Every structure is written in structure tokens, then in C-alpha cells.
Amino acid sequence: MPWSYDKLWKLLIDKKMNKVALRDGAGFTPSTLSKLSNDKPVSMNILAKICEFLECNVGDIVDYIPVDERNNSKQTIK
């Protein structure tokens, strides 16, 4: 996937918060949480809600992984 929310999960750990608390606090659905958990794209509105709730910027919670980097990481794993 071109998106990585690893930074978001690390931030939750630092804040001693779980995914359900994030979902409830930021006000989005379980299906959106599933998308985030599986590095699927979500709307900018959702990212804005998360940023507002966690008091952070988009770059603090999401990374775009270029195609070349994704391909290189897959080759390394094999």
C-alpha cells in the first residue's frame, strides 16, 4: 500500500491510547479504523479529525511510500 500509518500507531503508544479510544475520540467509524489498520487510504476529513483529536499534523501520523520503496522492501523480505 502507498500509505503507512505506523507513525499514528507509535503516537498512540506514546499517549498510552488504544485504537478504540482514537476512534471514539476522533469520531469515525469502525470501518475507517479497519482501513487505517490495513494501511488503506482514508479521506482528508478523517485525517483532520485525527489530527485535531491528537493535536498533531498530518505528517505526524501518515507517510506516503513511493512505489520504488515498496518494491524494494518486498524484494528484501523475499
All heavy atoms as a GROMACS GRO file, in nm:
protein
  621
    1MET      N    1   0.083  -0.118   0.000
    1MET     CA    2   0.000   0.000   0.000
    1MET      C    3   0.088   0.125   0.000
    1MET      O    4   0.193   0.125   0.062
    1MET     CB    5  -0.089   0.002   0.124
    1MET     CG    6  -0.188  -0.110   0.135
    1MET     SD    7  -0.305  -0.107   0.001
    1MET     CE    8  -0.308  -0.278  -0.038
    2PRO      N    9   0.042   0.230  -0.064
    2PRO     CA   10   0.125   0.351  -0.068
    2PRO      C   11   0.120   0.431   0.061
    2PRO      O   12   0.196   0.524   0.078
    2PRO     CB   13   0.064   0.432  -0.183
    2PRO     CG   14  -0.077   0.386  -0.193
    2PRO     CD   15  -0.076   0.242  -0.150
    3TRP      N   16   0.031   0.396   0.153
    3TRP     CA   17   0.017   0.472   0.277
    3TRP      C   18   0.062   0.389   0.395
    3TRP      O   19   0.038   0.269   0.402
    3TRP     CB   20  -0.129   0.513   0.298
    3TRP     CG   21  -0.181   0.590   0.181
    3TRP    CD1   22  -0.267   0.545   0.086
    3TRP    CD2   23  -0.147   0.723   0.144
    3TRP    NE1   24  -0.288   0.643  -0.008
    3TRP    CE2   25  -0.216   0.753   0.025
    3TRP    CE3   26  -0.065   0.820   0.200
    3TRP    CZ2   27  -0.206   0.876  -0.038
    3TRP    CZ3   28  -0.055   0.943   0.137
    3TRP    CH2   29  -0.124   0.970   0.019
    4SER      N   30   0.126   0.454   0.488
    4SER     CA   31   0.167   0.389   0.611
    4SER      C   32   0.123   0.475   0.728
    4SER      O   33   0.153   0.595   0.733
    4SER     CB   34   0.319   0.371   0.615
    4SER     OG   35   0.359   0.326   0.743
    5TYR      N   36   0.052   0.412   0.821
    5TYR     CA   37   0.006   0.482   0.941
    5TYR      C   38   0.088   0.438   1.064
    5TYR      O   39   0.044   0.454   1.177
    5TYR     CB   40  -0.143   0.456   0.964
    5TYR     CG   41  -0.228   0.505   0.848
    5TYR    CD1   42  -0.280   0.416   0.756
    5TYR    CD2   43  -0.254   0.640   0.831
    5TYR    CE1   44  -0.356   0.460   0.649
    5TYR    CE2   45  -0.329   0.685   0.725
    5TYR     CZ   46  -0.381   0.595   0.634
    5TYR     OH   47  -0.455   0.639   0.528
    6ASP      N   48   0.208   0.387   1.039
    6ASP     CA   49   0.294   0.344   1.150
    6ASP      C   50   0.318   0.456   1.251
    6ASP      O   51   0.321   0.433   1.372
    6ASP     CB   52   0.428   0.291   1.099
    6ASP     CG   53   0.415   0.156   1.031
    6ASP    OD1   54   0.310   0.090   1.044
    6ASP    OD2   55   0.511   0.116   0.961
    7LYS      N   56   0.335   0.578   1.201
    7LYS     CA   57   0.356   0.692   1.290
    7LYS      C   58   0.236   0.713   1.382
    7LYS      O   59   0.252   0.749   1.499
    7LYS     CB   60   0.380   0.820   1.211
    7LYS     CG   61   0.513   0.827   1.142
    7LYS     CD   62   0.521   0.960   1.067
    7LYS     CE   63   0.653   0.983   1.000
    7LYS     NZ   64   0.654   1.113   0.928
    8LEU      N   65   0.116   0.692   1.330
    8LEU     CA   66  -0.005   0.706   1.410
    8LEU      C   67  -0.005   0.606   1.524
    8LEU      O   68  -0.032   0.641   1.640
    8LEU     CB   69  -0.129   0.688   1.323
    8LEU     CG   70  -0.264   0.682   1.395
    8LEU    CD1   71  -0.289   0.810   1.476
    8LEU    CD2   72  -0.376   0.656   1.296
    9TRP      N   73   0.027   0.480   1.494
    9TRP     CA   74   0.025   0.376   1.598
    9TRP      C   75   0.132   0.403   1.703
    9TRP      O   76   0.109   0.380   1.822
    9TRP     CB   77   0.040   0.238   1.536
    9TRP     CG   78  -0.054   0.215   1.421
    9TRP    CD1   79  -0.023   0.162   1.298
    9TRP    CD2   80  -0.194   0.245   1.414
    9TRP    NE1   81  -0.135   0.160   1.218
    9TRP    CE2   82  -0.241   0.210   1.286
    9TRP    CE3   83  -0.286   0.301   1.504
    9TRP    CZ2   84  -0.373   0.227   1.246
    9TRP    CZ3   85  -0.417   0.318   1.464
    9TRP    CH2   86  -0.460   0.281   1.338
   10LYS      N   87   0.248   0.453   1.661
   10LYS     CA   88   0.353   0.487   1.757
   10LYS      C   89   0.309   0.604   1.846
   10LYS      O   90   0.336   0.604   1.966
   10LYS     CB   91   0.483   0.519   1.685
   10LYS     CG   92   0.546   0.397   1.623
   10LYS     CD   93   0.669   0.431   1.542
   10LYS     CE   94   0.720   0.307   1.471
   10LYS     NZ   95   0.827   0.335   1.377
   11LEU      N   96   0.241   0.701   1.785
   11LEU     CA   97   0.192   0.814   1.862
   11LEU      C   98   0.088   0.769   1.966
   11LEU      O   99   0.088   0.817   2.080
   11LEU     CB  100   0.132   0.919   1.768
   11LEU     CG  101   0.084   1.050   1.830
   11LEU    CD1  102   0.197   1.121   1.904
   11LEU    CD2  103   0.026   1.140   1.722
   12LEU      N  104   0.003   0.676   1.927
   12LEU     CA  105  -0.095   0.624   2.023
   12LEU      C  106  -0.026   0.555   2.140
   12LEU      O  107  -0.067   0.571   2.255
   12LEU     CB  108  -0.190   0.525   1.955
   12LEU     CG  109  -0.292   0.583   1.858
   12LEU    CD1  110  -0.384   0.472   1.808
   12LEU    CD2  111  -0.373   0.694   1.921
   13ILE      N  112   0.079   0.480   2.111
   13ILE     CA  113   0.155   0.414   2.218
   13ILE      C  114   0.214   0.519   2.311
   13ILE      O  115   0.206   0.507   2.434
   13ILE     CB  116   0.265   0.323   2.159
   13ILE    CG1  117   0.201   0.202   2.092
   13ILE    CG2  118   0.364   0.281   2.268
   13ILE    CD1  119   0.296   0.120   2.006
   14ASP      N  120   0.273   0.624   2.254
   14ASP     CA  121   0.332   0.730   2.336
   14ASP      C  122   0.228   0.797   2.424
   14ASP      O  123   0.257   0.837   2.536
   14ASP     CB  124   0.398   0.836   2.247
   14ASP     CG  125   0.522   0.785   2.177
   14ASP    OD1  126   0.576   0.679   2.217
   14ASP    OD2  127   0.566   0.850   2.080
   15LYS      N  128   0.105   0.808   2.374
   15LYS     CA  129  -0.002   0.871   2.450
   15LYS      C  130  -0.080   0.772   2.536
   15LYS      O  131  -0.180   0.807   2.598
   15LYS     CB  132  -0.098   0.944   2.355
   15LYS     CG  133  -0.036   1.065   2.288
   15LYS     CD  134  -0.135   1.136   2.200
   15LYS     CE  135  -0.077   1.260   2.140
   15LYS     NZ  136  -0.092   1.378   2.224
   16LYS      N  137  -0.033   0.645   2.535
   16LYS     CA  138  -0.097   0.538   2.612
   16LYS      C  139  -0.246   0.528   2.579
   16LYS      O  140  -0.331   0.524   2.668
   16LYS     CB  141  -0.073   0.557   2.762
   16LYS     CG  142   0.074   0.551   2.796
   16LYS     CD  143   0.100   0.568   2.941
   16LYS     CE  144   0.252   0.559   2.958
   16LYS     NZ  145   0.298   0.592   3.085
   17MET      N  146  -0.272   0.524   2.449
   17MET     CA  147  -0.409   0.522   2.400
   17MET      C  148  -0.424   0.403   2.305
   17MET      O  149  -0.328   0.367   2.235
   17MET     CB  150  -0.434   0.653   2.324
   17MET     CG  151  -0.574   0.673   2.277
   17MET     SD  152  -0.591   0.831   2.186
   17MET     CE  153  -0.538   0.948   2.309
   18ASN      N  154  -0.541   0.342   2.302
   18ASN     CA  155  -0.563   0.232   2.208
   18ASN      C  156  -0.644   0.281   2.087
   18ASN      O  157  -0.691   0.394   2.083
   18ASN     CB  158  -0.629   0.112   2.275
   18ASN     CG  159  -0.767   0.141   2.328
   18ASN    OD1  160  -0.841   0.222   2.274
   18ASN    ND2  161  -0.804   0.073   2.436
   19LYS      N  162  -0.659   0.194   1.990
   19LYS     CA  163  -0.726   0.230   1.865
   19LYS      C  164  -0.874   0.265   1.886
   19LYS      O  165  -0.927   0.354   1.821
   19LYS     CB  166  -0.714   0.117   1.762
   19LYS     CG  167  -0.573   0.098   1.712
   19LYS     CD  168  -0.566  -0.017   1.612
   19LYS     CE  169  -0.426  -0.036   1.559
   19LYS     NZ  170  -0.420  -0.144   1.458
   20VAL      N  171  -0.938   0.196   1.978
   20VAL     CA  172  -1.080   0.223   2.004
   20VAL      C  173  -1.096   0.362   2.066
   20VAL      O  174  -1.189   0.437   2.030
   20VAL     CB  175  -1.142   0.114   2.094
   20VAL    CG1  176  -1.283   0.150   2.135
   20VAL    CG2  177  -1.138  -0.020   2.022
   21ALA      N  178  -1.006   0.400   2.155
   21ALA     CA  179  -1.011   0.534   2.213
   21ALA      C  180  -0.990   0.641   2.106
   21ALA      O  181  -1.057   0.745   2.107
   21ALA     CB  182  -0.907   0.549   2.323
   22LEU      N  183  -0.901   0.613   2.012
   22LEU     CA  184  -0.881   0.705   1.900
   22LEU      C  185  -1.009   0.717   1.817
   22LEU      O  186  -1.054   0.827   1.786
   22LEU     CB  187  -0.766   0.657   1.811
   22LEU     CG  188  -0.749   0.734   1.679
   22LEU    CD1  189  -0.704   0.876   1.706
   22LEU    CD2  190  -0.651   0.661   1.588
   23ARG      N  191  -1.066   0.603   1.782
   23ARG     CA  192  -1.189   0.602   1.702
   23ARG      C  193  -1.300   0.681   1.770
   23ARG      O  194  -1.364   0.765   1.708
   23ARG     CB  195  -1.233   0.457   1.679
   23ARG     CG  196  -1.358   0.446   1.591
   23ARG     CD  197  -1.421   0.311   1.601
   23ARG     NE  198  -1.484   0.299   1.734
   23ARG     CZ  199  -1.510   0.184   1.793
   23ARG    NH1  200  -1.479   0.069   1.736
   23ARG    NH2  201  -1.567   0.181   1.912
   24ASP      N  202  -1.321   0.654   1.897
   24ASP     CA  203  -1.428   0.722   1.970
   24ASP      C  204  -1.398   0.871   1.989
   24ASP      O  205  -1.486   0.954   1.972
   24ASP     CB  206  -1.450   0.656   2.106
   24ASP     CG  207  -1.506   0.514   2.094
   24ASP    OD1  208  -1.554   0.477   1.985
   24ASP    OD2  209  -1.498   0.440   2.194
   25GLY      N  210  -1.274   0.903   2.020
   25GLY     CA  211  -1.237   1.042   2.044
   25GLY      C  212  -1.238   1.127   1.919
   25GLY      O  213  -1.280   1.244   1.922
   26ALA      N  214  -1.193   1.070   1.808
   26ALA     CA  215  -1.188   1.146   1.682
   26ALA      C  216  -1.321   1.138   1.609
   26ALA      O  217  -1.347   1.218   1.518
   26ALA     CB  218  -1.075   1.094   1.594
   27GLY      N  219  -1.404   1.043   1.643
   27GLY     CA  220  -1.538   1.035   1.587
   27GLY      C  221  -1.546   0.978   1.448
   27GLY      O  222  -1.606   1.040   1.359
   28PHE      N  223  -1.487   0.862   1.427
   28PHE     CA  224  -1.504   0.795   1.299
   28PHE      C  225  -1.549   0.652   1.320
   28PHE      O  226  -1.556   0.604   1.433
   28PHE     CB  227  -1.378   0.804   1.211
   28PHE     CG  228  -1.251   0.755   1.275
   28PHE    CD1  229  -1.218   0.621   1.273
   28PHE    CD2  230  -1.163   0.844   1.334
   28PHE    CE1  231  -1.101   0.575   1.329
   28PHE    CE2  232  -1.044   0.799   1.390
   28PHE     CZ  233  -1.014   0.664   1.388
   29THR      N  234  -1.583   0.583   1.213
   29THR     CA  235  -1.648   0.452   1.220
   29THR      C  236  -1.547   0.337   1.234
   29THR      O  237  -1.430   0.352   1.203
   29THR     CB  238  -1.730   0.426   1.093
   29THR    OG1  239  -1.641   0.420   0.981
   29THR    CG2  240  -1.834   0.536   1.071
   30PRO      N  241  -1.597   0.221   1.278
   30PRO     CA  242  -1.511   0.103   1.283
   30PRO      C  243  -1.454   0.066   1.145
   30PRO      O  244  -1.340   0.018   1.137
   30PRO     CB  245  -1.604  -0.007   1.335
   30PRO     CG  246  -1.706   0.066   1.416
   30PRO     CD  247  -1.727   0.196   1.341
   31SER      N  248  -1.528   0.090   1.039
   31SER     CA  249  -1.475   0.056   0.905
   31SER      C  250  -1.357   0.146   0.870
   31SER      O  251  -1.262   0.102   0.805
   31SER     CB  252  -1.585   0.064   0.799
   31SER     OG  253  -1.633   0.194   0.786
   32THR      N  254  -1.361   0.270   0.914
   32THR     CA  255  -1.247   0.360   0.891
   32THR      C  256  -1.127   0.315   0.972
   32THR      O  257  -1.013   0.317   0.922
   32THR     CB  258  -1.284   0.505   0.926
   32THR    OG1  259  -1.392   0.546   0.842
   32THR    CG2  260  -1.167   0.599   0.908
   33LEU      N  261  -1.150   0.271   1.093
   33LEU     CA  262  -1.040   0.218   1.174
   33LEU      C  263  -0.978   0.097   1.106
   33LEU      O  264  -0.856   0.081   1.105
   33LEU     CB  265  -1.089   0.182   1.314
   33LEU     CG  266  -0.983   0.127   1.410
   33LEU    CD1  267  -0.868   0.224   1.427
   33LEU    CD2  268  -1.047   0.094   1.544
   34SER      N  269  -1.061   0.014   1.046
   34SER     CA  270  -1.011  -0.102   0.972
   34SER      C  271  -0.924  -0.059   0.855
   34SER      O  272  -0.818  -0.117   0.830
   34SER     CB  273  -1.128  -0.187   0.923
   34SER     OG  274  -1.082  -0.295   0.847
   35LYS      N  275  -0.968   0.043   0.783
   35LYS     CA  276  -0.887   0.095   0.671
   35LYS      C  277  -0.752   0.144   0.722
   35LYS      O  278  -0.648   0.115   0.661
   35LYS     CB  279  -0.959   0.210   0.600
   35LYS     CG  280  -1.075   0.167   0.516
   35LYS     CD  281  -1.140   0.289   0.451
   35LYS     CE  282  -1.261   0.252   0.372
   35LYS     NZ  283  -1.325   0.370   0.310
   36LEU      N  284  -0.751   0.218   0.830
   36LEU     CA  285  -0.626   0.267   0.887
   36LEU      C  286  -0.536   0.152   0.929
   36LEU      O  287  -0.416   0.153   0.902
   36LEU     CB  288  -0.654   0.358   1.006
   36LEU     CG  289  -0.718   0.494   0.976
   36LEU    CD1  290  -0.772   0.555   1.105
   36LEU    CD2  291  -0.620   0.587   0.910
   37SER      N  292  -0.595   0.052   0.992
   37SER     CA  293  -0.518  -0.062   1.040
   37SER      C  294  -0.456  -0.142   0.928
   37SER      O  295  -0.354  -0.209   0.947
   37SER     CB  296  -0.607  -0.154   1.124
   37SER     OG  297  -0.651  -0.087   1.240
   38ASN      N  298  -0.516  -0.133   0.809
   38ASN     CA  299  -0.465  -0.207   0.693
   38ASN      C  300  -0.396  -0.117   0.591
   38ASN      O  301  -0.378  -0.155   0.475
   38ASN     CB  302  -0.581  -0.283   0.626
   38ASN     CG  303  -0.629  -0.396   0.713
   38ASN    OD1  304  -0.555  -0.489   0.742
   38ASN    ND2  305  -0.753  -0.387   0.760
   39ASP      N  306  -0.353   0.000   0.635
   39ASP     CA  307  -0.281   0.096   0.550
   39ASP      C  308  -0.355   0.130   0.421
   39ASP      O  309  -0.295   0.147   0.316
   39ASP     CB  310  -0.139   0.047   0.519
   39ASP     CG  311  -0.049   0.052   0.641
   39ASP    OD1  312  -0.074   0.133   0.731
   39ASP    OD2  313   0.049  -0.026   0.645
   40LYS      N  314  -0.487   0.140   0.431
   40LYS     CA  315  -0.570   0.180   0.317
   40LYS      C  316  -0.590   0.331   0.322
   40LYS      O  317  -0.585   0.392   0.429
   40LYS     CB  318  -0.707   0.111   0.323
   40LYS     CG  319  -0.701  -0.039   0.327
   40LYS     CD  320  -0.680  -0.094   0.191
   40LYS     CE  321  -0.685  -0.248   0.200
   40LYS     NZ  322  -0.664  -0.310   0.076
   41PRO      N  323  -0.617   0.394   0.207
   41PRO     CA  324  -0.640   0.539   0.209
   41PRO      C  325  -0.771   0.576   0.278
   41PRO      O  326  -0.869   0.501   0.271
   41PRO     CB  327  -0.645   0.576   0.061
   41PRO     CG  328  -0.670   0.450  -0.012
   41PRO     CD  329  -0.621   0.337   0.073
   42VAL      N  330  -0.768   0.687   0.349
   42VAL     CA  331  -0.888   0.744   0.411
   42VAL      C  332  -0.895   0.890   0.367
   42VAL      O  333  -0.799   0.947   0.316
   42VAL     CB  334  -0.886   0.733   0.565
   42VAL    CG1  335  -0.886   0.588   0.609
   42VAL    CG2  336  -0.768   0.807   0.625
   43SER      N  337  -1.010   0.952   0.389
   43SER     CA  338  -1.029   1.091   0.345
   43SER      C  339  -0.946   1.188   0.429
   43SER      O  340  -0.909   1.160   0.543
   43SER     CB  341  -1.176   1.128   0.352
   43SER     OG  342  -1.214   1.146   0.486
   44MET      N  343  -0.923   1.303   0.369
   44MET     CA  344  -0.854   1.409   0.442
   44MET      C  345  -0.937   1.455   0.562
   44MET      O  346  -0.881   1.496   0.664
   44MET     CB  347  -0.825   1.528   0.350
   44MET     CG  348  -0.717   1.499   0.247
   44MET     SD  349  -0.557   1.454   0.320
   44MET     CE  350  -0.510   1.608   0.395
   45ASN      N  351  -1.069   1.445   0.552
   45ASN     CA  352  -1.154   1.481   0.666
   45ASN      C  353  -1.126   1.393   0.786
   45ASN      O  354  -1.122   1.440   0.900
   45ASN     CB  355  -1.302   1.472   0.629
   45ASN     CG  356  -1.346   1.582   0.537
   45ASN    OD1  357  -1.285   1.688   0.532
   45ASN    ND2  358  -1.451   1.558   0.462
   46ILE      N  359  -1.105   1.264   0.762
   46ILE     CA  360  -1.072   1.171   0.871
   46ILE      C  361  -0.936   1.205   0.930
   46ILE      O  362  -0.919   1.211   1.052
   46ILE     CB  363  -1.074   1.024   0.821
   46ILE    CG1  364  -1.216   0.984   0.779
   46ILE    CG2  365  -1.016   0.930   0.926
   46ILE    CD1  366  -1.318   0.987   0.890
   47LEU      N  367  -0.839   1.230   0.843
   47LEU     CA  368  -0.706   1.266   0.892
   47LEU      C  369  -0.712   1.396   0.972
   47LEU      O  370  -0.644   1.408   1.076
   47LEU     CB  371  -0.608   1.278   0.776
   47LEU     CG  372  -0.581   1.149   0.700
   47LEU    CD1  373  -0.488   1.176   0.582
   47LEU    CD2  374  -0.526   1.040   0.790
   48ALA      N  375  -0.795   1.491   0.929
   48ALA     CA  376  -0.810   1.616   1.003
   48ALA      C  377  -0.872   1.591   1.141
   48ALA      O  378  -0.828   1.651   1.240
   48ALA     CB  379  -0.896   1.714   0.923
   49LYS      N  380  -0.971   1.503   1.148
   49LYS     CA  381  -1.032   1.470   1.278
   49LYS      C  382  -0.929   1.408   1.373
   49LYS      O  383  -0.924   1.441   1.491
   49LYS     CB  384  -1.147   1.371   1.260
   49LYS     CG  385  -1.272   1.431   1.202
   49LYS     CD  386  -1.380   1.324   1.190
   49LYS     CE  387  -1.508   1.378   1.134
   49LYS     NZ  388  -1.615   1.278   1.132
   50ILE      N  389  -0.847   1.319   1.318
   50ILE     CA  390  -0.743   1.255   1.399
   50ILE      C  391  -0.643   1.358   1.448
   50ILE      O  392  -0.605   1.360   1.565
   50ILE     CB  393  -0.674   1.142   1.320
   50ILE    CG1  394  -0.773   1.028   1.294
   50ILE    CG2  395  -0.550   1.091   1.394
   50ILE    CD1  396  -0.723   0.923   1.197
   51CYS      N  397  -0.599   1.445   1.356
   51CYS     CA  398  -0.501   1.549   1.393
   51CYS      C  399  -0.557   1.643   1.500
   51CYS      O  400  -0.486   1.680   1.593
   51CYS     CB  401  -0.458   1.627   1.270
   51CYS     SG  402  -0.352   1.534   1.159
   52GLU      N  403  -0.683   1.680   1.484
   52GLU     CA  404  -0.743   1.768   1.584
   52GLU      C  405  -0.750   1.699   1.720
   52GLU      O  406  -0.715   1.757   1.823
   52GLU     CB  407  -0.884   1.808   1.539
   52GLU     CG  408  -0.949   1.909   1.632
   52GLU     CD  409  -1.082   1.959   1.580
   52GLU    OE1  410  -1.109   1.950   1.460
   52GLU    OE2  411  -1.161   2.007   1.664
   53PHE      N  412  -0.791   1.573   1.721
   53PHE     CA  413  -0.803   1.498   1.846
   53PHE      C  414  -0.667   1.479   1.913
   53PHE      O  415  -0.654   1.494   2.034
   53PHE     CB  416  -0.870   1.363   1.820
   53PHE     CG  417  -0.882   1.278   1.941
   53PHE    CD1  418  -0.965   1.314   2.047
   53PHE    CD2  419  -0.811   1.159   1.951
   53PHE    CE1  420  -0.975   1.233   2.160
   53PHE    CE2  421  -0.821   1.079   2.064
   53PHE     CZ  422  -0.903   1.116   2.168
   54LEU      N  423  -0.565   1.444   1.834
   54LEU     CA  424  -0.432   1.417   1.889
   54LEU      C  425  -0.344   1.541   1.897
   54LEU      O  426  -0.231   1.533   1.947
   54LEU     CB  427  -0.362   1.310   1.805
   54LEU     CG  428  -0.426   1.172   1.804
   54LEU    CD1  429  -0.350   1.080   1.709
   54LEU    CD2  430  -0.431   1.113   1.944
   55GLU      N  431  -0.395   1.655   1.847
   55GLU     CA  432  -0.319   1.780   1.847
   55GLU      C  433  -0.185   1.763   1.776
   55GLU      O  434  -0.078   1.784   1.834
   55GLU     CB  435  -0.301   1.834   1.989
   55GLU     CG  436  -0.433   1.864   2.057
   55GLU     CD  437  -0.418   1.910   2.200
   55GLU    OE1  438  -0.311   1.890   2.261
   55GLU    OE2  439  -0.515   1.967   2.252
   56CYS      N  440  -0.192   1.723   1.650
   56CYS     CA  441  -0.072   1.699   1.571
   56CYS      C  442  -0.097   1.739   1.426
   56CYS      O  443  -0.205   1.788   1.393
   56CYS     CB  444  -0.031   1.551   1.580
   56CYS     SG  445  -0.150   1.437   1.505
   57ASN      N  446   0.001   1.718   1.340
   57ASN     CA  447  -0.010   1.746   1.198
   57ASN      C  448  -0.019   1.616   1.119
   57ASN      O  449   0.021   1.510   1.170
   57ASN     CB  450   0.111   1.826   1.148
   57ASN     CG  451   0.108   1.968   1.196
   57ASN    OD1  452   0.007   2.036   1.183
   57ASN    ND2  453   0.218   2.013   1.254
   58VAL      N  454  -0.065   1.623   0.996
   58VAL     CA  455  -0.081   1.504   0.912
   58VAL      C  456   0.052   1.428   0.901
   58VAL      O  457   0.054   1.305   0.909
   58VAL     CB  458  -0.135   1.541   0.773
   58VAL    CG1  459  -0.131   1.423   0.679
   58VAL    CG2  460  -0.277   1.592   0.784
   59GLY      N  461   0.161   1.499   0.884
   59GLY     CA  462   0.292   1.434   0.872
   59GLY      C  463   0.334   1.358   0.997
   59GLY      O  464   0.425   1.275   0.992
   60ASP      N  465   0.267   1.385   1.108
   60ASP     CA  466   0.296   1.314   1.233
   60ASP      C  467   0.227   1.178   1.238
   60ASP      O  468   0.260   1.096   1.325
   60ASP     CB  469   0.250   1.396   1.354
   60ASP     CG  470   0.324   1.527   1.368
   60ASP    OD1  471   0.442   1.534   1.328
   60ASP    OD2  472   0.263   1.623   1.419
   61ILE      N  473   0.131   1.153   1.146
   61ILE     CA  474   0.053   1.030   1.156
   61ILE      C  475   0.054   0.944   1.029
   61ILE      O  476   0.015   0.828   1.034
   61ILE     CB  477  -0.093   1.058   1.197
   61ILE    CG1  478  -0.165   1.146   1.094
   61ILE    CG2  479  -0.099   1.119   1.336
   61ILE    CD1  480  -0.314   1.161   1.117
   62VAL      N  481   0.095   0.999   0.916
   62VAL     CA  482   0.087   0.922   0.792
   62VAL      C  483   0.209   0.950   0.704
   62VAL      O  484   0.264   1.060   0.705
   62VAL     CB  485  -0.043   0.953   0.714
   62VAL    CG1  486  -0.049   1.098   0.671
   62VAL    CG2  487  -0.061   0.862   0.596
   63ASP      N  488   0.252   0.847   0.634
   63ASP     CA  489   0.360   0.858   0.534
   63ASP      C  490   0.311   0.802   0.403
   63ASP      O  491   0.234   0.705   0.400
   63ASP     CB  492   0.483   0.776   0.576
   63ASP     CG  493   0.569   0.847   0.676
   63ASP    OD1  494   0.587   0.970   0.664
   63ASP    OD2  495   0.621   0.780   0.767
   64TYR      N  496   0.357   0.864   0.294
   64TYR     CA  497   0.335   0.810   0.160
   64TYR      C  498   0.460   0.733   0.124
   64TYR      O  499   0.571   0.786   0.133
   64TYR     CB  500   0.308   0.921   0.059
   64TYR     CG  501   0.299   0.868  -0.081
   64TYR    CD1  502   0.183   0.804  -0.124
   64TYR    CD2  503   0.405   0.878  -0.168
   64TYR    CE1  504   0.174   0.752  -0.252
   64TYR    CE2  505   0.397   0.827  -0.297
   64TYR     CZ  506   0.281   0.764  -0.337
   64TYR     OH  507   0.273   0.713  -0.463
   65ILE      N  508   0.444   0.608   0.085
   65ILE     CA  509   0.557   0.524   0.048
   65ILE      C  510   0.560   0.514  -0.104
   65ILE      O  511   0.472   0.452  -0.163
   65ILE     CB  512   0.546   0.382   0.109
   65ILE    CG1  513   0.514   0.390   0.258
   65ILE    CG2  514   0.670   0.302   0.080
   65ILE    CD1  515   0.620   0.455   0.343
   66PRO      N  516   0.660   0.575  -0.171
   66PRO     CA  517   0.668   0.567  -0.317
   66PRO      C  518   0.679   0.423  -0.366
   66PRO      O  519   0.726   0.334  -0.295
   66PRO     CB  520   0.795   0.645  -0.350
   66PRO     CG  521   0.818   0.733  -0.232
   66PRO     CD  522   0.765   0.655  -0.113
   67VAL      N  523   0.636   0.401  -0.490
   67VAL     CA  524   0.634   0.267  -0.549
   67VAL      C  525   0.771   0.201  -0.542
   67VAL      O  526   0.782   0.084  -0.508
   67VAL     CB  527   0.582   0.274  -0.695
   67VAL    CG1  528   0.593   0.139  -0.763
   67VAL    CG2  529   0.440   0.323  -0.697
   68ASP      N  530   0.877   0.274  -0.572
   68ASP     CA  531   1.012   0.216  -0.571
   68ASP      C  532   1.048   0.161  -0.434
   68ASP      O  533   1.104   0.053  -0.422
   68ASP     CB  534   1.116   0.319  -0.613
   68ASP     CG  535   1.107   0.354  -0.760
   68ASP    OD1  536   1.042   0.279  -0.836
   68ASP    OD2  537   1.165   0.457  -0.800
   69GLU      N  538   1.016   0.236  -0.329
   69GLU     CA  539   1.047   0.189  -0.193
   69GLU      C  540   0.965   0.066  -0.156
   69GLU      O  541   1.015  -0.024  -0.090
   69GLU     CB  542   1.023   0.301  -0.092
   69GLU     CG  543   1.126   0.411  -0.099
   69GLU     CD  544   1.103   0.517   0.006
   69GLU    OE1  545   1.057   0.484   0.117
   69GLU    OE2  546   1.131   0.634  -0.024
   70ARG      N  547   0.839   0.063  -0.200
   70ARG     CA  548   0.756  -0.055  -0.171
   70ARG      C  549   0.812  -0.176  -0.242
   70ARG      O  550   0.819  -0.285  -0.184
   70ARG     CB  551   0.612  -0.031  -0.216
   70ARG     CG  552   0.536   0.061  -0.126
   70ARG     CD  553   0.398   0.080  -0.175
   70ARG     NE  554   0.407   0.159  -0.299
   70ARG     CZ  555   0.306   0.192  -0.375
   70ARG    NH1  556   0.187   0.154  -0.345
   70ARG    NH2  557   0.322   0.266  -0.482
   71ASN      N  558   0.852  -0.162  -0.366
   71ASN     CA  559   0.908  -0.274  -0.441
   71ASN      C  560   1.038  -0.322  -0.378
   71ASN      O  561   1.063  -0.442  -0.369
   71ASN     CB  562   0.929  -0.236  -0.587
   71ASN     CG  563   0.799  -0.220  -0.662
   71ASN    OD1  564   0.695  -0.272  -0.620
   71ASN    ND2  565   0.801  -0.146  -0.771
   72ASN      N  566   1.124  -0.229  -0.335
   72ASN     CA  567   1.249  -0.267  -0.271
   72ASN      C  568   1.227  -0.341  -0.141
   72ASN      O  569   1.295  -0.438  -0.112
   72ASN     CB  570   1.337  -0.144  -0.247
   72ASN     CG  571   1.394  -0.089  -0.376
   72ASN    OD1  572   1.404  -0.159  -0.476
   72ASN    ND2  573   1.431   0.038  -0.373
   73SER      N  574   1.130  -0.299  -0.063
   73SER     CA  575   1.104  -0.366   0.064
   73SER      C  576   1.048  -0.506   0.041
   73SER      O  577   1.078  -0.598   0.116
   73SER     CB  578   1.011  -0.283   0.154
   73SER     OG  579   0.882  -0.277   0.099
   74LYS      N  580   0.969  -0.525  -0.063
   74LYS     CA  581   0.916  -0.658  -0.094
   74LYS      C  582   1.027  -0.750  -0.137
   74LYS      O  583   1.030  -0.869  -0.100
   74LYS     CB  584   0.810  -0.650  -0.205
   74LYS     CG  585   0.679  -0.591  -0.161
   74LYS     CD  586   0.582  -0.584  -0.276
   74LYS     CE  587   0.453  -0.517  -0.235
   74LYS     NZ  588   0.361  -0.503  -0.348
   75GLN      N  589   1.124  -0.700  -0.215
   75GLN     CA  590   1.235  -0.783  -0.260
   75GLN      C  591   1.324  -0.821  -0.143
   75GLN      O  592   1.376  -0.930  -0.135
   75GLN     CB  593   1.316  -0.710  -0.366
   75GLN     CG  594   1.242  -0.696  -0.496
   75GLN     CD  595   1.313  -0.607  -0.597
   75GLN    OE1  596   1.418  -0.550  -0.567
   75GLN    NE2  597   1.258  -0.595  -0.716
   76THR      N  598   1.343  -0.730  -0.047
   76THR     CA  599   1.424  -0.757   0.070
   76THR      C  600   1.363  -0.865   0.156
   76THR      O  601   1.432  -0.951   0.210
   76THR     CB  602   1.442  -0.628   0.153
   76THR    OG1  603   1.495  -0.525   0.069
   76THR    CG2  604   1.534  -0.652   0.269
   77ILE      N  605   1.232  -0.867   0.169
   77ILE     CA  606   1.162  -0.964   0.252
   77ILE      C  607   1.175  -1.104   0.194
   77ILE      O  608   1.189  -1.201   0.266
   77ILE     CB  609   1.013  -0.924   0.268
   77ILE    CG1  610   1.004  -0.795   0.349
   77ILE    CG2  611   0.934  -1.034   0.336
   77ILE    CD1  612   0.866  -0.736   0.355
   78LYS      N  613   1.171  -1.116   0.062
   78LYS     CA  614   1.179  -1.248   0.000
   78LYS      C  615   1.311  -1.306   0.023
   78LYS      O  616   1.372  -1.369   0.071
   78LYS     CB  617   1.157  -1.237  -0.151
   78LYS     CG  618   1.015  -1.199  -0.184
   78LYS     CD  619   0.998  -1.190  -0.334
   78LYS     CE  620   0.859  -1.146  -0.369
   78LYS     NZ  621   0.838  -1.131  -0.510
   0.00000   0.00000   0.00000
